[in-house]
Amino acid sequence: MTTADHLLFALKLFTALGCGLVAGVFFAFSTFVMNALARLQPREGMSAMQSINITAINPLFMMALFGTALACLFLAITSLSKWHQPDAVYLLIGSLLYLVGTVVVTIAFNVPLNDALAIAKPDSTEGADLWARYLTTWTLWNHVRTIAAFGAAALLTSALCKQTVQ
């Protein structure tokens, strides 16, 4: 293997791990964090989620979410130029699954819901109504993100396996 092959292998590994890491974060929210917040009084649940949404915007999580997206974009483009290789289809589908199912869904659905929650008044009737809708809708889209990131991790891992079998 050439140096370029070693670098590409490392990028695939980094990207598969990044997808898995992001899937794990979203999985935690889908399976217990949102359920725990739903058990609180609306004012308390809203306040907690508002705080989570503020603290989630930090360099480590943003690097995991968007650094993985950048790596997926690179791998998708690379897969098109190496279409004859056995792992190309796994790279392309896995990368697109992450980009669309995780990043686009985050930007198009979860972030606007977070923005609406950020300006809501936790003690108001409107806030309680928003919180009830938020719990259902945000969690639904989070399930989509979880499945997409996990599927991307699986496909990118398959690409690694195909490359090592060559």
C-alpha positions as CSV (number, residue, x, y, z in Angstrom):
1,M,0.0,0.0,0.0
2,T,1.2,3.5,-0.8
3,T,1.2,6.4,1.6
4,A,-1.9,7.7,-0.1
5,D,-3.6,4.4,0.5
6,H,-2.6,4.5,4.2
7,L,-4.0,8.0,4.5
8,L,-7.2,7.1,2.8
9,F,-7.6,4.1,5.1
10,A,-7.0,6.3,8.1
11,L,-9.6,8.8,6.9
12,K,-12.1,6.0,6.4
13,L,-11.4,4.7,9.9
14,F,-11.7,8.2,11.4
15,T,-15.0,8.8,9.5
16,A,-16.5,5.5,10.5
17,L,-15.6,6.2,14.1
18,G,-17.0,9.7,13.9
19,C,-20.3,8.4,12.5
20,G,-20.4,5.9,15.3
21,L,-19.7,8.5,18.0
22,V,-22.4,10.8,16.7
23,A,-24.8,7.9,16.4
24,G,-24.1,7.1,20.1
25,V,-24.8,10.7,21.2
26,F,-28.1,10.8,19.3
27,F,-28.9,7.2,20.5
28,A,-28.5,8.4,24.1
29,F,-30.9,11.2,23.5
30,S,-33.4,9.0,21.8
31,T,-33.4,6.2,24.3
32,F,-33.2,8.0,27.7
33,V,-32.4,11.7,27.8
34,M,-35.6,12.8,26.1
35,N,-37.6,10.3,28.1
36,A,-36.1,11.7,31.3
37,L,-36.8,15.3,30.3
38,A,-40.4,14.3,29.5
39,R,-40.9,13.0,33.0
40,L,-40.1,16.5,34.4
41,Q,-42.6,19.3,34.8
42,P,-42.7,21.2,31.4
43,R,-41.0,24.2,32.9
44,E,-38.1,22.1,34.3
45,G,-37.8,19.9,31.1
46,M,-37.8,23.0,28.9
47,S,-35.2,24.7,31.0
48,A,-33.0,21.6,31.0
49,M,-33.2,21.2,27.3
50,Q,-32.5,24.9,26.7
51,S,-29.3,24.5,28.8
52,I,-28.4,21.3,26.9
53,N,-28.8,23.1,23.6
54,I,-26.5,25.9,24.7
55,T,-23.8,23.6,26.0
56,A,-24.0,21.2,23.0
57,I,-22.5,24.0,20.9
58,N,-18.9,23.4,21.9
59,P,-15.8,22.6,19.9
60,L,-15.6,18.9,20.6
61,F,-19.2,18.1,19.6
62,M,-19.1,20.4,16.6
63,M,-15.9,18.8,15.5
64,A,-17.4,15.3,15.8
65,L,-20.6,16.3,14.0
66,F,-19.2,18.6,11.3
67,G,-15.7,17.2,11.0
68,T,-17.2,13.8,10.3
69,A,-19.4,15.5,7.7
70,L,-16.4,17.1,6.0
71,A,-14.7,13.7,5.9
72,C,-17.8,12.2,4.5
73,L,-17.9,14.8,1.7
74,F,-14.3,14.1,0.9
75,L,-14.9,10.3,0.9
76,A,-18.1,10.7,-1.3
77,I,-16.1,12.6,-3.9
78,T,-13.2,10.2,-3.7
79,S,-15.5,7.2,-4.1
80,L,-16.7,8.7,-7.5
81,S,-13.1,8.9,-8.7
82,K,-12.4,5.4,-7.6
83,W,-15.7,3.8,-8.6
84,H,-14.0,0.7,-9.9
85,Q,-12.8,-0.3,-6.4
86,P,-15.0,-2.7,-4.3
87,D,-15.5,-0.2,-1.4
88,A,-16.6,2.7,-3.5
89,V,-20.3,2.0,-3.3
90,Y,-20.1,1.6,0.5
91,L,-18.2,4.9,0.8
92,L,-20.6,6.8,-1.4
93,I,-23.8,5.5,0.2
94,G,-22.4,5.7,3.8
95,S,-21.2,9.3,3.3
96,L,-24.4,10.4,1.7
97,L,-26.5,8.8,4.4
98,Y,-24.5,10.7,7.1
99,L,-24.6,14.0,5.1
100,V,-28.3,13.9,4.4
101,G,-29.7,11.8,7.3
102,T,-27.6,13.4,10.0
103,V,-26.4,16.8,8.9
104,V,-29.3,18.0,6.7
105,V,-31.9,16.6,9.1
106,T,-30.1,18.4,12.0
107,I,-30.0,21.7,10.1
108,A,-33.5,21.5,8.6
109,F,-35.4,20.0,11.5
110,N,-33.7,19.8,14.9
111,V,-32.0,23.2,14.9
112,P,-35.2,25.2,14.0
113,L,-37.0,23.3,16.9
114,N,-34.1,24.2,19.2
115,D,-34.3,27.8,18.1
116,A,-38.0,28.0,18.8
117,L,-37.4,26.4,22.2
118,A,-34.7,28.9,23.0
119,I,-37.0,31.8,22.9
120,A,-40.0,30.1,24.6
121,K,-40.9,31.1,28.1
122,P,-40.8,27.9,30.3
123,D,-43.5,29.3,32.7
124,S,-46.1,30.1,30.0
125,T,-49.0,28.1,28.6
126,E,-47.5,28.6,25.1
127,G,-44.2,27.3,26.4
128,A,-45.8,24.1,27.8
129,D,-47.6,23.5,24.5
130,L,-44.4,24.0,22.6
131,W,-42.6,21.7,24.9
132,A,-45.2,18.9,24.3
133,R,-44.8,19.2,20.5
134,Y,-41.0,19.6,20.8
135,L,-40.7,16.3,22.7
136,T,-42.5,14.4,20.0
137,T,-41.2,16.1,16.9
138,W,-37.5,16.6,18.0
139,T,-37.3,13.1,19.2
140,L,-38.7,11.7,15.9
141,W,-36.1,13.6,13.9
142,N,-33.4,12.5,16.4
143,H,-34.4,8.9,15.7
144,V,-33.8,9.6,12.0
145,R,-30.4,11.1,12.8
146,T,-29.5,8.2,15.0
147,I,-30.4,5.6,12.4
148,A,-28.6,7.5,9.6
149,A,-25.4,8.0,11.6
150,F,-25.4,4.3,12.7
151,G,-26.1,3.2,9.1
152,A,-23.3,5.4,7.8
153,A,-20.9,3.9,10.4
154,A,-21.8,0.4,9.3
155,L,-21.4,1.2,5.6
156,L,-18.1,2.9,6.2
157,T,-16.9,0.0,8.3
158,S,-17.9,-2.3,5.4
159,A,-15.8,-0.2,3.1
160,L,-12.8,-0.7,5.4
161,C,-13.4,-4.4,5.4
162,K,-13.6,-4.5,1.6
163,Q,-10.4,-2.5,1.4
164,T,-8.5,-4.9,3.7
165,V,-9.7,-8.0,1.8
166,Q,-8.3,-6.7,-1.5
